[in-house]
């Protein structure tokens, strides 16, 4: 039976849709059968998204036009890849892995680890000392402003904030806004980005403390939707979990310019993050990103070149095509994703493609994170959802791929509970 919570969430938002045998490794799954969304195969071409096979209230998806029925920007979903360059168009060897020097992060950013196999500045191998050896400031995390990290950073595995690899449980890294009373209030705000007036919603916890670096969640909406819809959904249901856990968290929900996210939305992320860092006390080593469908796709897009800013990201029903994807830096980032195995909008594998689909997002990040890639990634077969944790990943850079019996949704009910936000929260909270 569909839970009351599920029906309320769906009826509040209308119906949300968007663009877009095991080997070694660890898998986790539930113990019961899965009820909830996607029984009708997710988003059908021209049909509604079913709940147990029947359209919810008979309401069509996206005002009656299915994602496949109307082309996205003139290219049908599954058509030409973004920018004409397919996923993996530049091989992972095209740019040296970890070619960016250790400590190459901008002020306050989260830097990548030292390069693999001696690719770091000064030729130090992974696990060795980064360029500069010990930090020039000799301070621990937060020891200096704007990231609190000295040039060169600490070695892989060190706890020096802002440079080198950050391990789970590192000390907070305060932003420029720490120690100063803020005038920023909750609600919808306007910011100039790329010469345009753009908007976003910010949610600051009632127990915000100007002297305590706070986690920041950047939550992007699905196609044709709004920042208000994400707010109404309690920021992908993460806010209630933060409150229940007693973890102060700031949530930001940006608004797209049109129905989809675009290349200029990378600059929007940069501008919002810079403003928040200056005007609030956030932990710059714990900036997280998530989103559903096209929101999951922009989250993926940001994850391939913003590893110095985003500590961990969760793509909910993401895809790696029909969205702007910048040249990948191939630096590591903690990554989790969810995909319904009957999702025809942002599928596990797009048709017969060997580059397009959620599967290849997981493989890309797992490769960049030094994980072992199994010959066949375990996916849901029966029962509750299944999450596969890639083995052998670099410390602090896990990759988790969750699949389930459902369609294109971020609300997947198991025994009266939507498991997606809980898995997402648990993933974020390991850092």
C-alpha positions in Angstrom: 0.0 0.0 0.0 1.3 3.5 -0.8 2.2 5.3 2.3 0.3 8.5 3.4 3.6 10.3 3.4 4.3 9.3 -0.2 0.8 10.5 -1.4 1.1 13.8 0.4 4.6 14.4 -1.1 3.5 13.6 -4.6 0.2 15.5 -4.5 2.0 18.5 -3.1 4.3 18.7 -6.1 2.1 17.3 -8.8 4.2 14.5 -10.3 7.9 15.1 -10.5 9.7 14.0 -13.7 12.9 15.1 -15.2 15.3 15.1 -18.1 17.1 12.9 -18.3 25.0 -11.6 -10.8 27.6 -9.7 -8.8 31.3 -9.4 -8.7 33.5 -8.4 -5.8 32.3 -5.5 -3.8 29.8 -4.7 -1.1 26.1 -4.5 -1.6 23.3 -3.6 0.8 19.6 -4.2 0.4 16.4 -4.2 2.4 14.5 -7.2 3.6 11.0 -6.7 2.3 9.1 -6.2 -1.0 9.1 -2.7 -2.6 5.9 -0.8 -3.0 5.7 2.7 -4.3 6.3 4.6 -7.4 7.4 3.2 -10.8 5.1 0.1 -10.9 4.1 1.2 -14.3 7.6 1.4 -15.7 8.3 5.0 -14.7 7.8 7.7 -17.3 6.3 6.2 -20.5 6.6 8.0 -23.8 3.5 10.1 -23.8 2.0 8.5 -20.7 1.8 9.4 -17.0 4.1 8.1 -14.3 2.3 5.2 -12.7 1.9 4.5 -9.1 1.7 0.7 -9.0 0.8 0.9 -12.7 -1.9 3.5 -12.5 -1.4 7.2 -13.2 -1.7 9.2 -10.0 -5.1 10.8 -10.2 -5.0 10.4 -13.9 -2.7 13.5 -14.1 -0.4 13.4 -17.1 3.3 14.1 -16.6 4.6 17.6 -17.4 1.2 18.9 -18.3 0.5 16.1 -20.7 3.7 16.0 -22.7 6.0 13.2 -21.9 9.7 13.7 -21.8 10.2 11.7 -24.9 7.1 13.1 -26.6 8.4 16.7 -26.7 12.0 17.2 -27.7 14.3 18.9 -25.3 15.8 21.9 -26.9 15.3 20.3 -30.3 17.1 17.2 -29.5 15.1 14.3 -28.1 16.2 12.8 -24.9 18.6 10.1 -26.0 19.5 12.0 -29.1 22.7 13.9 -29.7 25.0 14.1 -26.7 25.5 17.4 -25.1 27.9 19.5 -27.2 28.2 16.7 -29.6 30.9 15.0 -27.5 29.9 11.7 -26.0 30.7 10.7 -22.4 34.3 9.8 -22.3 35.0 11.8 -25.4 38.2 12.7 -23.7 39.9 9.7 -22.3 40.7 9.6 -18.7 44.3 9.6 -19.8 43.8 12.7 -21.9 44.6 14.7 -18.9 46.9 13.3 -16.3 45.0 11.9 -13.4 45.6 14.2 -10.5 47.6 16.5 -12.8 46.5 19.4 -10.8 49.0 20.1 -8.1 48.2 19.3 -4.6 46.9 22.5 -3.0 45.7 23.8 -6.3 42.3 24.6 -4.8 41.2 28.2 -4.8 40.8 30.0 -1.5 38.6 28.0 0.7 38.1 25.2 -1.8 38.4 21.5 -1.2 41.5 20.4 -3.1 41.9 17.1 -4.7 44.5 14.6 -3.6 48.0 14.4 -4.9 48.3 12.9 -8.3 48.5 9.2 -8.8 51.8 7.5 -9.7 53.9 10.5 -9.1 51.7 13.0 -11.0 51.5 15.4 -8.1 53.6 18.6 -8.0 57.1 17.7 -7.2 56.7 14.1 -8.4 55.5 12.8 -5.0 53.4 9.7 -5.4 49.9 9.3 -3.9 50.3 8.9 -0.2 53.5 10.9 -0.3 54.1 14.4 0.8 52.5 17.1 -1.3 54.3 20.0 -2.8 55.7 22.0 0.0 55.9 19.2 2.5 54.5 20.6 5.7 52.2 23.5 5.6 53.9 26.9 5.7 51.5 28.2 8.2 51.8 25.2 10.4 48.1 25.6 11.4 45.5 22.9 11.8 42.2 23.0 10.0 40.7 26.4 10.2 44.0 27.8 11.3 43.8 30.6 8.8 41.0 32.4 7.0 39.6 31.5 3.6 40.2 27.8 3.9 42.7 27.8 6.7 45.2 25.9 4.6 48.7 26.8 3.7 50.3 26.5 0.3 51.2 23.0 -0.6 48.9 21.5 2.0 49.5 18.3 3.9 50.2 14.8 2.6 47.5 12.5 1.4 45.8 11.4 4.5 46.7 14.5 6.4 44.0 16.6 8.1 45.1 20.0 6.9 42.0 21.9 5.9 41.5 23.1 2.4 44.4 21.3 0.7 45.3 17.7 0.0 42.9 14.9 0.5 40.3 15.4 3.2 39.5 12.3 5.3 36.2 11.6 6.9 35.9 13.4 10.2 38.4 16.2 9.4 38.1 19.4 11.5 35.7 22.0 10.0 37.2 24.6 7.6 35.6 28.0 8.4 34.6 30.4 5.6 35.3 34.1 5.4 31.9 34.8 7.0 32.8 33.1 10.3 33.0 35.3 13.3 30.9 38.1 11.8 27.2 38.6 12.5 25.2 38.0 9.3 22.4 40.2 7.9 21.3 37.4 5.5 17.8 36.0 6.2 15.8 33.0 5.0 13.8 33.2 1.7 14.2 34.0 -1.9 17.2 36.0 -2.9 18.5 37.7 -6.1 22.1 37.5 -7.3 23.8 38.8 -10.4 25.5 36.0 -12.3 26.8 36.1 -15.9 25.3 39.5 -16.3 21.8 38.2 -15.3 19.6 38.6 -12.3 19.1 35.1 -11.0 17.3 33.8 -7.9 17.7 31.2 -5.3 16.1 30.2 -2.0 18.2 29.9 1.2 17.3 28.2 4.4 19.4 29.0 7.5 18.8 26.9 10.6 17.3 28.6 13.6 20.3 27.6 15.7 22.8 29.1 13.3 25.9 30.2 15.1 28.3 32.7 13.4 31.2 31.0 15.1 30.4 27.4 14.1 31.1 26.4 10.5 27.9 24.9 9.1 27.3 22.3 6.4 25.9 23.6 3.1 23.6 21.6 0.8 23.1 22.8 -2.8 19.9 21.3 -4.0 18.9 21.6 -7.7 15.4 21.2 -9.0 14.1 18.9 -11.8 13.2 20.0 -15.3 10.6 22.6 -15.7 10.3 23.0 -11.9 11.2 25.7 -9.4 13.3 26.3 -6.3 10.0 26.6 -4.4 9.2 23.0 -5.3 12.5 21.9 -3.8 11.8 24.0 -0.7 8.3 22.4 -0.4 9.9 19.0 -0.5 12.2 20.0 2.4 15.2 20.0 0.1 14.8 16.5 -1.0 13.7 15.5 2.5 17.1 16.2 3.9 16.1 19.1 6.2 14.0 16.9 8.5 16.8 14.4 8.8 19.3 17.2 9.7 16.9 18.5 12.3 16.3 15.0 13.8 20.0 14.4 14.0 20.7 17.8 15.5 23.1 18.7 12.7 22.9 22.4 11.7 22.7 22.7 7.9 22.2 25.5 5.4 20.2 24.6 2.3 20.3 26.5 -1.0 17.8 25.8 -3.9 18.8 27.7 -7.1 16.4 28.6 -9.8 17.2 27.7 -13.5 16.8 30.2 -16.2 14.2 28.4 -18.2 13.2 24.7 -17.9 16.7 23.2 -17.9 20.1 23.7 -16.4 22.7 25.2 -18.7 26.4 25.9 -18.9 26.0 29.3 -17.2 24.6 27.5 -14.2 28.2 26.5 -13.3 28.9 30.2 -12.9 25.7 30.5 -10.8 26.9 27.8 -8.5 30.3 29.6 -8.2 28.6 33.0 -7.5 26.1 31.7 -4.9 28.8 29.7 -3.1 31.2 32.7 -3.0 28.4 34.9 -1.6 27.4 32.4 1.0 31.0 31.9 2.1 31.4 35.6 2.6 28.1 36.2 4.4 27.7 33.1 6.5 29.9 30.8 8.5 30.0 27.6 6.5 32.3 24.6 6.6 34.0 24.9 3.1 35.2 21.3 3.4 31.6 20.1 3.7 29.7 21.6 0.8 27.4 19.0 -0.6 25.3 18.9 -3.8 22.2 16.9 -4.8 19.3 17.0 -7.2 16.7 14.9 -8.9 16.5 14.2 -12.7 17.7 17.3 -14.4 18.7 18.4 -11.0 20.7 15.2 -10.7 22.2 15.9 -14.1 23.5 19.4 -13.2 24.8 17.8 -10.0 26.7 15.3 -12.1 27.9 18.1 -14.4 29.2 20.1 -11.5 30.8 17.0 -10.0 33.2 16.5 -12.9 35.0 19.9 -12.5 34.1 21.3 -9.1 35.8 18.7 -6.9 37.7 21.4 -5.1 34.4 23.0 -4.0 32.0 20.0 -3.5 33.0 17.4 -1.0 30.3 14.9 -1.9 27.4 14.7 -4.3 24.3 12.6 -4.8 22.7 12.3 -8.2 19.1 11.1 -7.9 18.1 9.6 -11.3 20.9 11.4 -13.2 22.0 11.1 -16.8 25.2 12.1 -18.5 23.8 13.3 -21.8 21.5 16.1 -23.0 23.1 18.4 -20.5 26.1 20.6 -20.6 29.1 18.6 -19.3 32.4 20.5 -19.0 35.8 18.9 -19.7 36.4 16.5 -16.8 39.3 17.2 -14.5 39.2 13.5 -13.4 39.9 14.5 -9.8 38.1 12.5 -7.2 34.8 13.3 -5.5 32.7 11.3 -3.2 29.7 10.2 -5.3 26.4 8.4 -4.8 23.5 7.9 -7.2 20.1 6.3 -7.4 18.4 4.8 -10.5 15.1 2.9 -10.9 15.6 -0.1 -13.1 12.4 0.7 -15.1 13.4 4.4 -15.5 13.1 5.1 -19.2 13.9 8.8 -18.8 17.3 8.7 -17.2 18.0 4.9 -17.5 20.8 2.8 -16.1 21.9 2.3 -19.7 20.6 4.3 -22.6 19.6 1.7 -25.1 22.6 0.0 -26.5 25.0 2.8 -25.7 28.3 2.0 -24.1 28.8 5.5 -22.8 25.3 6.9 -21.9 23.4 6.2 -18.7 23.7 6.2 -15.0 25.9 3.1 -15.1 28.6 5.1 -16.9 28.4 7.9 -14.4 29.2 5.4 -11.6 32.1 3.9 -13.7 33.5 7.4 -14.4 33.6 8.5 -10.8 34.8 5.1 -9.6 37.7 5.2 -12.1 38.6 8.7 -11.0 38.5 7.7 -7.4 40.8 4.7 -7.8 38.1 2.1 -7.2 38.0 -1.4 -8.6 35.5 -1.6 -11.4 33.8 -5.0 -11.5 33.0 -6.7 -14.8 29.3 -6.5 -13.9 28.1 -3.9 -11.4 25.4 -5.5 -9.1 22.0 -4.0 -9.6 18.5 -4.6 -8.1 17.0 -8.0 -9.0 14.3 -8.4 -6.3 13.1 -7.2 -3.0 14.2 -3.8 -1.6 16.7 -1.4 -3.1 20.3 -2.5 -3.5 23.3 -0.2 -3.1 26.7 -1.3 -4.4 29.8 0.2 -2.7 32.7 0.1 -5.1 35.8 -1.5 -3.5 39.3 -0.2 -3.3 38.4 3.5 -3.6 40.8 6.1 -2.4 40.3 6.9 1.3 37.7 9.6 1.6 36.3 9.1 -1.9 33.7 6.4 -1.9 31.3 5.7 -4.8 27.9 4.1 -4.2 25.4 3.1 -6.9 21.8 2.3 -5.7 19.3 0.7 -7.9 15.7 -0.3 -7.1 12.4 -1.6 -8.6 10.9 1.6 -9.8 10.8 4.3 -12.4 11.8 7.9 -12.7 11.4 9.2 -9.2 13.0 10.5 -6.0 10.3 9.1 -3.8 10.7 5.3 -3.5 8.7 3.8 -0.7 9.8 0.8 1.3 7.6 -0.2 4.2 6.2 3.3 4.5 9.5 5.1 4.3 11.2 6.9 1.4 14.7 5.3 1.5 16.4 7.7 -0.9 16.9 10.7 1.4 18.0 8.4 4.3 20.6 6.7 2.1 21.7 10.2 0.8 21.9 11.6 4.4 23.9 8.6 5.6 26.3 9.1 2.6 26.8 12.8 3.4 27.2 12.3 7.1 30.3 10.0 6.8 32.3 13.1 6.1 
